[in-house]
Amino acid sequence: PVVLSSVYGARELVRHEHTGLLIPPANPGAIAASIERLADDSGLCNKLGENARRHIYREFSVDNMVDNMENHIKEKLIEKSGAAAVRTS
């Protein structure tokens, strides 16, 4: 499991108490408390780790990344062809 500061980017990757622990930025006490919590609770460690593995595989597998990129390119081509049609009218 991970302990991350709740800053832009981290909140998109980690769901607090589901795939990791988010803590306030620049808070050493919160980091220490979260690490101690994980060290004391192997069940929580296992749950967060397994949830994170499933989430990363689902969202960031090669197949999913290729599908996302393909869809993005198709959307951009449609936008571009629509803009070109408007300019030629």
Distance bins in CASP14 RR format, pairs under 12 A and 6 or more apart:
PFRMAT RR
TARGET T0000
AUTHOR 0000-0000-0000
RMODE 2
METHOD distances of the structure
MODEL  1
1 14 0 0 0 0 1 0 0 0 0 0 0
1 15 0 0 0 0 0 1 0 0 0 0 0
1 16 0 0 0 0 0 1 0 0 0 0 0
1 17 0 0 0 0 0 1 0 0 0 0 0
1 18 0 0 0 0 0 1 0 0 0 0 0
1 19 1 0 0 1 0 0 0 0 0 0 0
1 20 1 0 1 0 0 0 0 0 0 0 0
1 21 1 0 0 1 0 0 0 0 0 0 0
1 22 0 0 0 0 0 1 0 0 0 0 0
1 34 0 0 0 0 1 0 0 0 0 0 0
1 35 0 0 0 0 1 0 0 0 0 0 0
1 37 0 0 0 0 1 0 0 0 0 0 0
1 38 1 0 1 0 0 0 0 0 0 0 0
1 39 0 0 0 0 0 1 0 0 0 0 0
1 41 0 0 0 0 1 0 0 0 0 0 0
1 42 0 0 0 0 0 1 0 0 0 0 0
1 43 0 0 0 0 1 0 0 0 0 0 0
1 44 1 0 0 1 0 0 0 0 0 0 0
1 45 1 0 1 0 0 0 0 0 0 0 0
1 46 0 0 0 0 1 0 0 0 0 0 0
1 47 0 0 0 0 1 0 0 0 0 0 0
1 48 1 1 0 0 0 0 0 0 0 0 0
1 49 1 0 1 0 0 0 0 0 0 0 0
1 50 0 0 0 0 1 0 0 0 0 0 0
1 51 0 0 0 0 1 0 0 0 0 0 0
1 52 1 0 0 1 0 0 0 0 0 0 0
1 53 0 0 0 0 0 1 0 0 0 0 0
1 55 0 0 0 0 0 1 0 0 0 0 0
2 10 0 0 0 0 1 0 0 0 0 0 0
2 13 0 0 0 0 1 0 0 0 0 0 0
2 14 1 0 0 1 0 0 0 0 0 0 0
2 15 0 0 0 0 0 1 0 0 0 0 0
2 16 0 0 0 0 0 1 0 0 0 0 0
2 18 0 0 0 0 0 1 0 0 0 0 0
2 19 1 0 0 1 0 0 0 0 0 0 0
2 20 1 0 1 0 0 0 0 0 0 0 0
2 21 1 0 0 1 0 0 0 0 0 0 0
2 22 0 0 0 0 1 0 0 0 0 0 0
2 23 0 0 0 0 0 1 0 0 0 0 0
2 31 0 0 0 0 0 1 0 0 0 0 0
2 34 0 0 0 0 1 0 0 0 0 0 0
2 35 0 0 0 0 0 1 0 0 0 0 0
2 38 0 0 0 0 1 0 0 0 0 0 0
2 45 0 0 0 0 0 1 0 0 0 0 0
2 48 1 0 0 1 0 0 0 0 0 0 0
2 49 0 0 0 0 1 0 0 0 0 0 0
2 51 0 0 0 0 0 1 0 0 0 0 0
2 52 1 0 0 1 0 0 0 0 0 0 0
2 53 0 0 0 0 0 1 0 0 0 0 0
2 55 0 0 0 0 0 1 0 0 0 0 0
2 56 0 0 0 0 0 1 0 0 0 0 0
3 10 0 0 0 0 0 1 0 0 0 0 0
3 14 0 0 0 0 1 0 0 0 0 0 0
3 16 0 0 0 0 0 1 0 0 0 0 0
3 17 0 0 0 0 0 1 0 0 0 0 0
3 19 0 0 0 0 0 1 0 0 0 0 0
3 20 1 0 0 1 0 0 0 0 0 0 0
3 21 1 0 1 0 0 0 0 0 0 0 0
3 22 0 0 0 0 1 0 0 0 0 0 0
3 23 1 0 0 1 0 0 0 0 0 0 0
3 24 0 0 0 0 0 1 0 0 0 0 0
3 27 0 0 0 0 0 1 0 0 0 0 0
3 28 0 0 0 0 0 1 0 0 0 0 0
3 29 0 0 0 0 0 1 0 0 0 0 0
3 30 0 0 0 0 1 0 0 0 0 0 0
3 31 1 0 0 1 0 0 0 0 0 0 0
3 32 0 0 0 0 1 0 0 0 0 0 0
3 33 0 0 0 0 1 0 0 0 0 0 0
3 34 1 0 1 0 0 0 0 0 0 0 0
3 35 1 0 0 1 0 0 0 0 0 0 0
3 36 0 0 0 0 0 1 0 0 0 0 0
3 37 0 0 0 0 1 0 0 0 0 0 0
3 38 1 0 0 1 0 0 0 0 0 0 0
3 39 0 0 0 0 0 1 0 0 0 0 0
3 44 0 0 0 0 0 1 0 0 0 0 0
3 45 0 0 0 0 0 1 0 0 0 0 0
3 48 0 0 0 0 1 0 0 0 0 0 0
3 52 0 0 0 0 0 1 0 0 0 0 0
4 10 1 0 1 0 0 0 0 0 0 0 0
4 11 0 0 0 0 1 0 0 0 0 0 0
4 12 0 0 0 0 0 1 0 0 0 0 0
4 13 1 0 0 1 0 0 0 0 0 0 0
4 14 1 0 1 0 0 0 0 0 0 0 0
4 15 0 0 0 0 0 1 0 0 0 0 0
4 16 0 0 0 0 1 0 0 0 0 0 0
4 19 0 0 0 0 0 1 0 0 0 0 0
4 20 1 0 0 1 0 0 0 0 0 0 0
4 21 1 0 0 1 0 0 0 0 0 0 0
4 22 1 0 1 0 0 0 0 0 0 0 0
4 23 1 0 0 1 0 0 0 0 0 0 0
4 24 0 0 0 0 0 1 0 0 0 0 0
4 25 0 0 0 0 1 0 0 0 0 0 0
4 27 0 0 0 0 0 1 0 0 0 0 0
4 30 0 0 0 0 0 1 0 0 0 0 0
4 31 0 0 0 0 1 0 0 0 0 0 0
4 34 0 0 0 0 1 0 0 0 0 0 0
4 35 0 0 0 0 0 1 0 0 0 0 0
4 48 0 0 0 0 0 1 0 0 0 0 0
4 52 0 0 0 0 0 1 0 0 0 0 0
5 11 0 0 0 0 1 0 0 0 0 0 0
5 13 0 0 0 0 0 1 0 0 0 0 0
5 14 0 0 0 0 0 1 0 0 0 0 0
5 16 0 0 0 0 0 1 0 0 0 0 0
5 21 0 0 0 0 0 1 0 0 0 0 0
5 22 1 0 0 1 0 0 0 0 0 0 0
5 23 1 0 0 1 0 0 0 0 0 0 0
5 24 1 0 0 1 0 0 0 0 0 0 0
5 25 1 0 1 0 0 0 0 0 0 0 0
5 26 1 0 0 1 0 0 0 0 0 0 0
5 27 1 0 0 1 0 0 0 0 0 0 0
5 28 0 0 0 0 0 1 0 0 0 0 0
5 29 0 0 0 0 0 1 0 0 0 0 0
5 30 0 0 0 0 1 0 0 0 0 0 0
5 31 0 0 0 0 1 0 0 0 0 0 0
5 34 0 0 0 0 0 1 0 0 0 0 0
6 12 0 0 0 0 0 1 0 0 0 0 0
6 13 0 0 0 0 0 1 0 0 0 0 0
6 14 0 0 0 0 1 0 0 0 0 0 0
6 15 0 0 0 0 0 1 0 0 0 0 0
6 16 1 0 0 1 0 0 0 0 0 0 0
6 20 0 0 0 0 0 1 0 0 0 0 0
6 21 0 0 0 0 1 0 0 0 0 0 0
6 22 1 0 1 0 0 0 0 0 0 0 0
6 23 1 0 0 1 0 0 0 0 0 0 0
6 24 1 0 0 1 0 0 0 0 0 0 0
6 25 1 0 0 1 0 0 0 0 0 0 0
6 26 0 0 0 0 0 1 0 0 0 0 0
6 27 0 0 0 0 1 0 0 0 0 0 0
6 30 0 0 0 0 1 0 0 0 0 0 0
6 31 0 0 0 0 0 1 0 0 0 0 0
6 34 0 0 0 0 0 1 0 0 0 0 0
7 13 0 0 0 0 0 1 0 0 0 0 0
7 14 0 0 0 0 0 1 0 0 0 0 0
7 22 0 0 0 0 1 0 0 0 0 0 0
7 23 0 0 0 0 0 1 0 0 0 0 0
7 24 0 0 0 0 1 0 0 0 0 0 0
7 25 1 0 1 0 0 0 0 0 0 0 0
7 26 0 0 0 0 1 0 0 0 0 0 0
7 27 0 0 0 0 0 1 0 0 0 0 0
8 22 0 0 0 0 0 1 0 0 0 0 0
8 25 0 0 0 0 0 1 0 0 0 0 0
9 22 0 0 0 0 0 1 0 0 0 0 0
9 25 0 0 0 0 0 1 0 0 0 0 0
10 16 0 0 0 0 1 0 0 0 0 0 0
10 19 0 0 0 0 0 1 0 0 0 0 0
10 20 0 0 0 0 1 0 0 0 0 0 0
10 21 0 0 0 0 0 1 0 0 0 0 0
10 22 1 0 0 1 0 0 0 0 0 0 0
10 23 0 0 0 0 1 0 0 0 0 0 0
10 24 0 0 0 0 0 1 0 0 0 0 0
10 25 0 0 0 0 1 0 0 0 0 0 0
11 19 0 0 0 0 0 1 0 0 0 0 0
11 20 0 0 0 0 0 1 0 0 0 0 0
11 22 1 0 0 1 0 0 0 0 0 0 0
11 23 0 0 0 0 0 1 0 0 0 0 0
11 25 0 0 0 0 0 1 0 0 0 0 0
12 19 0 0 0 0 0 1 0 0 0 0 0
12 22 0 0 0 0 0 1 0 0 0 0 0
12 55 0 0 0 0 0 1 0 0 0 0 0
12 59 0 0 0 0 1 0 0 0 0 0 0
12 60 0 0 0 0 0 1 0 0 0 0 0
13 19 1 0 0 1 0 0 0 0 0 0 0
13 20 0 0 0 0 1 0 0 0 0 0 0
13 22 0 0 0 0 1 0 0 0 0 0 0
13 52 0 0 0 0 1 0 0 0 0 0 0
13 55 0 0 0 0 1 0 0 0 0 0 0
13 56 0 0 0 0 1 0 0 0 0 0 0
13 59 0 0 0 0 1 0 0 0 0 0 0
13 60 0 0 0 0 1 0 0 0 0 0 0
14 20 1 0 1 0 0 0 0 0 0 0 0
14 21 1 0 0 1 0 0 0 0 0 0 0
14 22 1 0 1 0 0 0 0 0 0 0 0
14 23 0 0 0 0 0 1 0 0 0 0 0
14 34 0 0 0 0 0 1 0 0 0 0 0
14 48 0 0 0 0 1 0 0 0 0 0 0
14 49 0 0 0 0 0 1 0 0 0 0 0
14 51 0 0 0 0 1 0 0 0 0 0 0
14 52 1 0 0 1 0 0 0 0 0 0 0
14 55 0 0 0 0 1 0 0 0 0 0 0
14 56 0 0 0 0 0 1 0 0 0 0 0
14 59 0 0 0 0 0 1 0 0 0 0 0
15 21 0 0 0 0 0 1 0 0 0 0 0
15 22 0 0 0 0 1 0 0 0 0 0 0
15 48 0 0 0 0 1 0 0 0 0 0 0
15 49 0 0 0 0 0 1 0 0 0 0 0
15 51 0 0 0 0 1 0 0 0 0 0 0
15 52 0 0 0 0 1 0 0 0 0 0 0
15 54 0 0 0 0 0 1 0 0 0 0 0
15 55 1 0 0 1 0 0 0 0 0 0 0
15 56 0 0 0 0 0 1 0 0 0 0 0
15 59 0 0 0 0 0 1 0 0 0 0 0
16 22 1 0 1 0 0 0 0 0 0 0 0
16 23 0 0 0 0 1 0 0 0 0 0 0
16 24 0 0 0 0 0 1 0 0 0 0 0
16 30 0 0 0 0 0 1 0 0 0 0 0
16 34 0 0 0 0 0 1 0 0 0 0 0
16 48 0 0 0 0 1 0 0 0 0 0 0
16 51 0 0 0 0 0 1 0 0 0 0 0
17 23 0 0 0 0 0 1 0 0 0 0 0
17 34 0 0 0 0 0 1 0 0 0 0 0
17 37 0 0 0 0 0 1 0 0 0 0 0
17 38 0 0 0 0 0 1 0 0 0 0 0
17 41 0 0 0 0 0 1 0 0 0 0 0
17 44 0 0 0 0 1 0 0 0 0 0 0
17 47 0 0 0 0 1 0 0 0 0 0 0
17 48 1 0 0 1 0 0 0 0 0 0 0
17 51 0 0 0 0 1 0 0 0 0 0 0
17 52 0 0 0 0 0 1 0 0 0 0 0
18 44 0 0 0 0 0 1 0 0 0 0 0
18 47 0 0 0 0 1 0 0 0 0 0 0
18 48 1 0 0 1 0 0 0 0 0 0 0
18 49 0 0 0 0 0 1 0 0 0 0 0
18 50 0 0 0 0 0 1 0 0 0 0 0
18 51 1 0 1 0 0 0 0 0 0 0 0
18 52 0 0 0 0 1 0 0 0 0 0 0
18 54 0 0 0 0 0 1 0 0 0 0 0
18 55 0 0 0 0 1 0 0 0 0 0 0
19 44 0 0 0 0 0 1 0 0 0 0 0
19 47 0 0 0 0 1 0 0 0 0 0 0
19 48 1 0 0 1 0 0 0 0 0 0 0
19 49 1 0 0 1 0 0 0 0 0 0 0
19 50 0 0 0 0 1 0 0 0 0 0 0
19 51 1 0 1 0 0 0 0 0 0 0 0
19 52 1 0 1 0 0 0 0 0 0 0 0
19 53 0 0 0 0 1 0 0 0 0 0 0
19 54 0 0 0 0 1 0 0 0 0 0 0
19 55 1 0 1 0 0 0 0 0 0 0 0
19 56 0 0 0 0 1 0 0 0 0 0 0
19 57 0 0 0 0 0 1 0 0 0 0 0
19 58 0 0 0 0 0 1 0 0 0 0 0
19 59 0 0 0 0 0 1 0 0 0 0 0
20 34 0 0 0 0 1 0 0 0 0 0 0
20 35 0 0 0 0 0 1 0 0 0 0 0
20 37 0 0 0 0 0 1 0 0 0 0 0
20 38 0 0 0 0 1 0 0 0 0 0 0
20 44 0 0 0 0 1 0 0 0 0 0 0
20 45 0 0 0 0 1 0 0 0 0 0 0
20 47 0 0 0 0 1 0 0 0 0 0 0
20 48 1 0 1 0 0 0 0 0 0 0 0
20 49 1 0 0 1 0 0 0 0 0 0 0
20 50 0 0 0 0 0 1 0 0 0 0 0
20 51 1 0 0 1 0 0 0 0 0 0 0
20 52 1 0 0 1 0 0 0 0 0 0 0
20 53 0 0 0 0 0 1 0 0 0 0 0
20 55 0 0 0 0 1 0 0 0 0 0 0
20 56 0 0 0 0 0 1 0 0 0 0 0
21 30 0 0 0 0 1 0 0 0 0 0 0
21 31 0 0 0 0 1 0 0 0 0 0 0
21 32 0 0 0 0 0 1 0 0 0 0 0
21 33 0 0 0 0 1 0 0 0 0 0 0
21 34 1 0 1 0 0 0 0 0 0 0 0
21 35 0 0 0 0 1 0 0 0 0 0 0
21 36 0 0 0 0 0 1 0 0 0 0 0
21 37 1 0 0 1 0 0 0 0 0 0 0
21 38 1 0 0 1 0 0 0 0 0 0 0
21 41 0 0 0 0 0 1 0 0 0 0 0
21 44 0 0 0 0 1 0 0 0 0 0 0
21 45 0 0 0 0 0 1 0 0 0 0 0
21 47 0 0 0 0 0 1 0 0 0 0 0
21 48 1 0 0 1 0 0 0 0 0 0 0
21 49 0 0 0 0 0 1 0 0 0 0 0
21 51 0 0 0 0 0 1 0 0 0 0 0
21 52 0 0 0 0 0 1 0 0 0 0 0
22 30 0 0 0 0 1 0 0 0 0 0 0
22 31 0 0 0 0 0 1 0 0 0 0 0
22 34 0 0 0 0 1 0 0 0 0 0 0
22 48 0 0 0 0 0 1 0 0 0 0 0
23 29 0 0 0 0 1 0 0 0 0 0 0
23 30 1 1 0 0 0 0 0 0 0 0 0
23 31 1 0 0 1 0 0 0 0 0 0 0
23 32 0 0 0 0 1 0 0 0 0 0 0
23 33 0 0 0 0 1 0 0 0 0 0 0
23 34 1 0 1 0 0 0 0 0 0 0 0
23 35 0 0 0 0 1 0 0 0 0 0 0
23 37 0 0 0 0 0 1 0 0 0 0 0
23 38 0 0 0 0 0 1 0 0 0 0 0
24 30 1 0 1 0 0 0 0 0 0 0 0
24 31 0 0 0 0 1 0 0 0 0 0 0
24 33 0 0 0 0 0 1 0 0 0 0 0
24 34 0 0 0 0 0 1 0 0 0 0 0
25 31 0 0 0 0 0 1 0 0 0 0 0
27 33 0 0 0 0 1 0 0 0 0 0 0
27 34 0 0 0 0 1 0 0 0 0 0 0
28 34 0 0 0 0 0 1 0 0 0 0 0
28 35 0 0 0 0 0 1 0 0 0 0 0
29 35 0 0 0 0 1 0 0 0 0 0 0
29 36 0 0 0 0 1 0 0 0 0 0 0
29 37 0 0 0 0 0 1 0 0 0 0 0
30 36 0 0 0 0 0 1 0 0 0 0 0
30 37 0 0 0 0 0 1 0 0 0 0 0
31 37 0 0 0 0 0 1 0 0 0 0 0
31 38 0 0 0 0 0 1 0 0 0 0 0
32 38 0 0 0 0 0 1 0 0 0 0 0
32 39 0 0 0 0 0 1 0 0 0 0 0
33 39 0 0 0 0 0 1 0 0 0 0 0
33 40 0 0 0 0 0 1 0 0 0 0 0
34 40 0 0 0 0 0 1 0 0 0 0 0
34 41 0 0 0 0 0 1 0 0 0 0 0
34 44 0 0 0 0 0 1 0 0 0 0 0
34 45 0 0 0 0 0 1 0 0 0 0 0
34 48 0 0 0 0 0 1 0 0 0 0 0
35 41 0 0 0 0 0 1 0 0 0 0 0
35 44 0 0 0 0 0 1 0 0 0 0 0
35 45 0 0 0 0 0 1 0 0 0 0 0
36 44 0 0 0 0 0 1 0 0 0 0 0
37 43 0 0 0 0 0 1 0 0 0 0 0
37 44 1 0 0 1 0 0 0 0 0 0 0
37 45 0 0 0 0 1 0 0 0 0 0 0
37 48 0 0 0 0 0 1 0 0 0 0 0
38 44 1 0 0 1 0 0 0 0 0 0 0
38 45 1 0 1 0 0 0 0 0 0 0 0
38 46 0 0 0 0 0 1 0 0 0 0 0
38 47 0 0 0 0 0 1 0 0 0 0 0
38 48 1 0 0 1 0 0 0 0 0 0 0
38 49 0 0 0 0 0 1 0 0 0 0 0
39 45 0 0 0 0 1 0 0 0 0 0 0
41 47 0 0 0 0 1 0 0 0 0 0 0
41 48 0 0 0 0 1 0 0 0 0 0 0
42 48 0 0 0 0 0 1 0 0 0 0 0
42 49 0 0 0 0 0 1 0 0 0 0 0
43 49 0 0 0 0 1 0 0 0 0 0 0
43 50 0 0 0 0 1 0 0 0 0 0 0
43 51 0 0 0 0 0 1 0 0 0 0 0
44 50 0 0 0 0 0 1 0 0 0 0 0
44 51 0 0 0 0 0 1 0 0 0 0 0
45 51 0 0 0 0 0 1 0 0 0 0 0
45 52 0 0 0 0 0 1 0 0 0 0 0
46 52 0 0 0 0 0 1 0 0 0 0 0
46 53 0 0 0 0 0 1 0 0 0 0 0
47 53 0 0 0 0 0 1 0 0 0 0 0
47 54 0 0 0 0 0 1 0 0 0 0 0
48 54 0 0 0 0 0 1 0 0 0 0 0
48 55 0 0 0 0 0 1 0 0 0 0 0
49 55 0 0 0 0 1 0 0 0 0 0 0
49 56 0 0 0 0 1 0 0 0 0 0 0
49 57 0 0 0 0 0 1 0 0 0 0 0
50 56 0 0 0 0 0 1 0 0 0 0 0
50 57 0 0 0 0 0 1 0 0 0 0 0
51 57 0 0 0 0 0 1 0 0 0 0 0
51 58 0 0 0 0 0 1 0 0 0 0 0
52 58 0 0 0 0 0 1 0 0 0 0 0
52 59 0 0 0 0 0 1 0 0 0 0 0
52 60 0 0 0 0 0 1 0 0 0 0 0
53 59 0 0 0 0 0 1 0 0 0 0 0
53 60 0 0 0 0 0 1 0 0 0 0 0
53 61 0 0 0 0 0 1 0 0 0 0 0
54 60 0 0 0 0 0 1 0 0 0 0 0
54 61 0 0 0 0 0 1 0 0 0 0 0
55 61 0 0 0 0 0 1 0 0 0 0 0
55 64 0 0 0 0 0 1 0 0 0 0 0
56 64 0 0 0 0 0 1 0 0 0 0 0
56 65 0 0 0 0 0 1 0 0 0 0 0
57 63 0 0 0 0 0 1 0 0 0 0 0
57 64 0 0 0 0 1 0 0 0 0 0 0
57 65 0 0 0 0 0 1 0 0 0 0 0
58 64 1 0 0 1 0 0 0 0 0 0 0
58 65 0 0 0 0 0 1 0 0 0 0 0
58 67 0 0 0 0 0 1 0 0 0 0 0
58 68 0 0 0 0 0 1 0 0 0 0 0
59 65 0 0 0 0 1 0 0 0 0 0 0
59 67 0 0 0 0 0 1 0 0 0 0 0
59 68 0 0 0 0 1 0 0 0 0 0 0
60 66 0 0 0 0 0 1 0 0 0 0 0
60 67 0 0 0 0 0 1 0 0 0 0 0
60 68 0 0 0 0 1 0 0 0 0 0 0
61 67 0 0 0 0 1 0 0 0 0 0 0
61 68 0 0 0 0 0 1 0 0 0 0 0
62 68 0 0 0 0 0 1 0 0 0 0 0
62 69 0 0 0 0 0 1 0 0 0 0 0
63 69 0 0 0 0 0 1 0 0 0 0 0
63 70 0 0 0 0 0 1 0 0 0 0 0
64 70 0 0 0 0 0 1 0 0 0 0 0
64 71 0 0 0 0 0 1 0 0 0 0 0
65 71 0 0 0 0 0 1 0 0 0 0 0
65 72 0 0 0 0 0 1 0 0 0 0 0
66 72 0 0 0 0 0 1 0 0 0 0 0
66 73 0 0 0 0 0 1 0 0 0 0 0
67 73 0 0 0 0 0 1 0 0 0 0 0
67 74 0 0 0 0 0 1 0 0 0 0 0
68 74 0 0 0 0 0 1 0 0 0 0 0
68 75 0 0 0 0 0 1 0 0 0 0 0
69 75 0 0 0 0 0 1 0 0 0 0 0
69 76 0 0 0 0 0 1 0 0 0 0 0
70 76 0 0 0 0 0 1 0 0 0 0 0
70 77 0 0 0 0 0 1 0 0 0 0 0
71 77 0 0 0 0 0 1 0 0 0 0 0
71 78 0 0 0 0 0 1 0 0 0 0 0
72 78 0 0 0 0 0 1 0 0 0 0 0
72 79 0 0 0 0 0 1 0 0 0 0 0
73 79 0 0 0 0 0 1 0 0 0 0 0
73 80 0 0 0 0 0 1 0 0 0 0 0
74 80 0 0 0 0 0 1 0 0 0 0 0
74 81 0 0 0 0 0 1 0 0 0 0 0
75 81 0 0 0 0 0 1 0 0 0 0 0
75 82 0 0 0 0 0 1 0 0 0 0 0
76 82 0 0 0 0 0 1 0 0 0 0 0
76 83 0 0 0 0 0 1 0 0 0 0 0
77 83 0 0 0 0 0 1 0 0 0 0 0
77 84 0 0 0 0 0 1 0 0 0 0 0
78 84 0 0 0 0 0 1 0 0 0 0 0
78 85 0 0 0 0 0 1 0 0 0 0 0
79 85 0 0 0 0 0 1 0 0 0 0 0
79 86 0 0 0 0 0 1 0 0 0 0 0
80 86 0 0 0 0 0 1 0 0 0 0 0
80 87 0 0 0 0 0 1 0 0 0 0 0
81 87 0 0 0 0 0 1 0 0 0 0 0
81 88 0 0 0 0 0 1 0 0 0 0 0
82 88 0 0 0 0 1 0 0 0 0 0 0
82 89 0 0 0 0 0 1 0 0 0 0 0
83 89 0 0 0 0 0 1 0 0 0 0 0
END
